[in-house]
Amino acid sequence: MIKISIEVRSSAARFKVALVAESIEGALEMAKRYNPGKECKVVFPIDPESFFVGDDFGRGGVVVKRAA
């Protein structure tokens, strides 16, 4: 499992979410599914210290949501 930040944008509003998923593509798909019609993109650089996480989250999910 990996943890990455995704930036979600809609017009003037934007925020970041930290997602845990099996892959970067899976995290991006999850962000788009929960935020239909909004632009979702991976935040770079990816933090190498927290990229790999244990399997405590099951199949993945949102870790934290914060304003950008």
KOLZATI-748885 format. One record per residue (C-alpha): residue number from 1; residue in one letter; x, y, z. Coordinates in nm, 4 decimals, padded with zeros to 6 digits. Example, Ala and Ser with C-alpha at 12.3 -4.5 7.8 and 13.67 -1.06 7.14 Angstrom:
KOLZATI-748885
(1 'A' (01.2300 -00.4500 00.7800))
(2 'S' (01.3670 -00.1060 00.7140))
This chain:
KOLZATI-748885
(1 'M' (00.0000 00.0000 00.0000))
(2 'I' (00.1118 00.3538 -00.0737))
(3 'K' (00.0089 00.6971 00.0563))
(4 'I' (00.0117 01.0024 -00.1705))
(5 'S' (-00.1407 01.3498 -00.1783))
(6 'I' (-00.3935 01.4414 -00.4459))
(7 'E' (-00.4924 01.8009 -00.5214))
(8 'V' (-00.8612 01.8438 -00.6062))
(9 'R' (-00.9710 02.1592 -00.7911))
(10 'S' (-01.3054 02.3033 -00.8898))
(11 'S' (-01.3043 02.6619 -01.0154))
(12 'A' (-01.1643 02.8728 -00.7293))
(13 'A' (-01.1883 02.5994 -00.4646))
(14 'R' (-00.9010 02.3575 -00.4110))
(15 'F' (-00.7916 02.1179 -00.1420))
(16 'K' (-00.5557 01.8266 -00.0907))
(17 'V' (-00.6360 01.4773 00.0276))
(18 'A' (-00.3967 01.2073 00.1415))
(19 'L' (-00.5055 00.8714 00.0028))
(20 'V' (-00.3923 00.5182 00.0762))
(21 'A' (-00.4269 00.2772 -00.2143))
(22 'E' (-00.2572 -00.0155 -00.3825))
(23 'S' (-00.1097 00.2107 -00.6536))
(24 'I' (-00.0784 00.5742 -00.7605))
(25 'E' (-00.3325 00.5108 -01.0367))
(26 'G' (-00.5703 00.3563 -00.7823))
(27 'A' (-00.5418 00.6605 -00.5547))
(28 'L' (-00.6094 00.8948 -00.8463))
(29 'E' (-00.9125 00.6913 -00.9553))
(30 'M' (-01.0449 00.6971 -00.5972))
(31 'A' (-01.0062 01.0777 -00.5804))
(32 'K' (-01.1925 01.1188 -00.9107))
(33 'R' (-01.4706 00.8823 -00.7981))
(34 'Y' (-01.5312 01.0804 -00.4759))
(35 'N' (-01.4953 01.4190 -00.6502))
(36 'P' (-01.6836 01.3852 -00.9824))
(37 'G' (-01.6401 01.6722 -01.2241))
(38 'K' (-01.3358 01.8089 -01.0417))
(39 'E' (-00.9740 01.8098 -01.1584))
(40 'C' (-00.7598 01.5655 -00.9584))
(41 'K' (-00.3830 01.5406 -00.9857))
(42 'V' (-00.0951 01.3888 -00.7907))
(43 'V' (00.1034 01.6340 -00.5774))
(44 'F' (00.4763 01.6192 -00.6503))
(45 'P' (00.7284 01.5652 -00.5097))
(46 'I' (00.6082 01.2456 -00.3429))
(47 'D' (00.7403 01.2164 00.0134))
(48 'P' (00.9663 00.9074 00.0156))
(49 'E' (00.9482 00.8794 00.3967))
(50 'S' (00.5718 00.8183 00.4028))
(51 'F' (00.5145 00.6680 00.0554))
(52 'F' (00.4946 00.3029 00.1637))
(53 'V' (00.2498 00.2226 00.4435))
(54 'G' (00.1329 -00.0936 00.6134))
(55 'D' (-00.1884 -00.2707 00.5180))
(56 'D' (-00.3807 -00.1406 00.8228))
(57 'F' (-00.6225 00.0558 00.6015))
(58 'G' (-00.7701 -00.2497 00.4289))
(59 'R' (-00.8298 -00.1725 00.0617))
(60 'G' (-00.7436 00.1991 00.0866))
(61 'G' (-00.9149 00.5244 00.1649))
(62 'V' (-00.8865 00.8869 00.2620))
(63 'V' (-00.6319 00.9590 00.5337))
(64 'V' (-00.6708 01.3362 00.5689))
(65 'K' (-00.8319 01.6272 00.3838))
(66 'R' (-00.6904 01.9780 00.4112))
(67 'A' (-00.7376 02.3110 00.2327))
(68 'A' (-00.4673 02.3940 -00.0202))
